[in-house]
Amino acid sequence: MAKKPAPGSSKLSVYLYVPNIIGYIRVLLNCLAFSLCLTNKIVFPILYFFSFVCDAVDGWCARRFNQVSTFGAVLDMVTDRISTACLLVVLSQLYKPGLIFLSLLALDIGSHWFQMYSTFLAGKASHKDVKDSTNWLFRAYYGNRMFMAYCCVSCEVLYLILFYLADNQTETLVDVLSSNLQKITLISFLIATSLFGWATKQIINVIQMKTAADMCVLYDINKKQKH
């Protein structure tokens, strides 16, 4: 009869998966980045973006070393959501109206929370499993790794550029975007190319929240009918 692995050593082995170690490094990089965000406008975006890039690296390592884990997936999502939320809070203090960024924060957190919970109710292994969705854009987003990467990178790049461009706490977001889009610079090019991906990501968040909410409601209806 085969022996069961010792609970302690079994748990430790998952915690020490290579992609999970990269996840811990991401957390440390974000902590360091935000500790410098108000004092160093150059180092902060570099550290933040490097942490964001590590998200793709740990995903590659998980597949390469066959170390895919639920813990790692949750760690990734929590790190992504918290880091983006913190950046949006910072931007809400640098631009007027700050409510725009706080609304984006609420949409991002809310849609992903609904999606994770509905995934749990449906018994799926991943929140990215949306093959049964009737919305083509939703399926295209989670079904095409390159398209999803473009949208996610666009959001982070746009937010980091806005952080870099902010000079004081009285600037209007629309004025800053319009004035920079009228120039022919690398920053204006990056803003223009990231706006489409950013807008698509927000549309996906709305679709995701509505789809996941519908799934939760259907679960309630089915549960009541069984009783």
Secondary structure, DSSP 8 states (H G I E B T S, - for coil): ------HHHHHHHHHT-HHHHHHHHHHHHHHHHHHHTTT-TTHHHHHHHHHHHHHHHHHHHHHHTT---HHHHHHHHHHHHHHHHHHHHHHHHHEE-THHHHHHHHHHHHHHHHHHHHHHHHT-S-TT--TT-S-HHHHHHHH-HHHHHHHHHHHHHHHHHHHHH--STTEEHHHHHHHHHTS-SHHHHHHHHHHHHHHHHHHHHHHHHHHHHHHHHHHHHHHHHH-
